[in-house]
Every structure is written in structure tokens, then in C-alpha cells.
Amino acid sequence: MSLTTGDAFDASKYWRLSEMVSLRDEEFGALAYHHVNRRLVFLKSRELVEVVHRLGDFESADEAVSALVAADQHDRYVTALAALQKSALIRGR
């Protein structure tokens, strides 16, 4: 079973939280645990947690980030999502 989509992260495409991942809310943001690869990742802001939770509600990662965070933070959040994709925490269609 492949744990990633195999594709490079493309923010213009649809992404969602993997069904193999659990998020546990914490004061600083959340802990994300991947039940297959056993990777634990810290989401270090409440805003990033919100983006990850709601990512699947939008047609693209760009659309989600634009709707949920300040414009001057857009690139930072896209970079964070790309890292989450590499860790198999988010996946495409």
C-alpha cells in the first residue's frame, strides 16, 4: 500500500486529510498521527489545524488557504501543506 499519492504537491488541486490520520487538538494546535506509517506530526497553529480540517471542503488547497488565512500568510500555509503531503497526512483524489 502506498502511503503517498506519488505526485508532487500541487496547490491548485483538491486535497483532504487522509482517512488514516487522527488529529488531537492541543493548546498549541494539534498532534497528527498517521495510523499506518506511525508518524507523529505537530501542527503548530490553530489556523493550520482549521485549514487541514476543512481542506476537503474546497476545490483546491489554494482556495482553502485563501478562504481561511490572511493573504500575506498564503505561501507559508501552502508550504506547510506540501510538507504534510510528503508525510502522507493529506492526500489528493
Wavefront OBJ file of the C-alpha trace (Angstrom):
o trace
v 0.000 0.000 0.000
v 1.385 3.371 -0.992
v 1.300 5.963 1.763
v 1.537 8.975 -0.523
v -0.112 9.919 -3.761
v 3.234 9.754 -5.529
v 2.597 13.185 -7.005
v 4.339 16.405 -6.092
v 2.151 18.775 -4.119
v 0.096 20.989 -6.406
v -1.921 23.589 -4.504
v -4.235 24.077 -7.488
v -5.623 20.551 -6.969
v -8.008 19.007 -4.460
v -6.519 17.726 -1.175
v -8.000 16.337 2.021
v -6.930 14.888 5.346
v -6.056 11.209 4.935
v -8.535 8.798 6.441
v -5.530 7.113 8.095
v -4.812 10.229 10.186
v -6.198 11.280 13.545
v -5.910 14.823 14.836
v -5.805 15.537 18.549
v -6.428 19.140 19.488
v -3.798 20.700 21.701
v -3.300 24.172 23.123
v -0.611 24.943 20.518
v -2.560 23.479 17.583
v -2.818 19.703 17.168
v -0.984 16.417 17.000
v -1.494 14.491 13.779
v -0.938 10.740 13.954
v -0.768 8.523 10.870
v -2.026 5.064 11.836
v -0.149 3.209 9.076
v 3.310 4.782 8.989
v 3.054 5.725 12.701
v 4.346 9.213 12.002
v 3.501 11.907 14.543
v 3.459 15.499 13.307
v 2.895 18.690 15.284
v 0.560 21.240 13.707
v 1.839 24.358 15.426
v -1.042 26.759 14.917
v -4.799 26.702 15.337
v -5.106 28.240 11.859
v -3.218 25.340 10.267
v -5.460 22.875 12.100
v -8.505 24.676 10.696
v -7.070 24.566 7.169
v -6.307 20.843 7.461
v -9.754 20.062 8.920
v -11.564 21.979 6.174
v -9.230 21.271 3.248
v -11.634 18.761 1.671
v -14.444 21.349 1.631
v -12.688 23.292 -1.133
v -11.880 22.539 -4.774
v -8.163 23.192 -4.221
v -5.620 23.806 -1.489
v -5.138 27.346 -2.846
v -8.854 28.015 -2.460
v -8.862 26.676 1.112
v -5.838 28.722 2.148
v -7.198 31.875 0.508
v -10.504 31.488 2.327
v -9.104 30.613 5.748
v -5.887 32.600 6.291
v -4.619 36.115 5.701
v -3.283 36.785 2.191
v 0.212 37.593 3.480
v 0.399 34.090 5.006
v -0.716 32.196 1.871
v 2.713 30.930 0.777
v 3.603 29.838 4.304
v 0.477 27.686 4.544
v 0.937 26.185 1.089
v 4.475 25.216 2.122
v 3.097 23.617 5.301
v 0.532 21.645 3.287
v 3.258 20.421 0.935
v 5.165 19.082 3.951
v 2.012 17.382 5.228
v 1.557 15.730 1.833
v 5.119 14.390 1.952
v 4.303 12.883 5.346
v 1.148 11.282 3.862
v -1.108 13.248 6.217
v -3.071 14.787 3.369
v -3.930 13.164 0.078
v -5.446 14.051 -3.259
v -8.369 12.426 -5.025
l 1 2 3 4 5 6 7 8 9 10 11 12 13 14 15 16 17 18 19 20 21 22 23 24 25 26 27 28 29 30 31 32 33 34 35 36 37 38 39 40 41 42 43 44 45 46 47 48 49 50 51 52 53 54 55 56 57 58 59 60 61 62 63 64 65 66 67 68 69 70 71 72 73 74 75 76 77 78 79 80 81 82 83 84 85 86 87 88 89 90 91 92 93
